[in-house]
Amino acid sequence: MGWEIIPIMIGSVALVAIVLGMAQDTFQTWLKHKERQMELMANKTAEQAAQYAAKAQKLEARVRVLERIATDRGSDLAMQIEDLRDGGELKESVQ
């Protein structure tokens, strides 16, 4: 009676090996998918950071111009303010 169980055990071990192999393939595919998602998210985040940095740089330039306008008594204030409104960057005034 003991010998009759051996083919069943061999079949069970083979079945478990097949199922584990398929599970491993599925897990590897899922893992690659998650890695790709993380790469895309990192790229998007880096792009947004670059955009924010560019905006910050523009704002800093505008603040420098406003500071110069506020402290420069010999320049034509109205012309500089209009230049700022038009989106142009003011040229450094020479004193």
DACOR-V569425 format. One record per helix or strand. SS is the DSSP state (H for helix, E for strand). FROM is the first residue (numbers start at 1). TO is the last residue. Records with the same first field share a line. If there is no record, write none. Layout:
SS: FROM-TO + FROM-TO
This chain:
H: 3-71 + 77-85
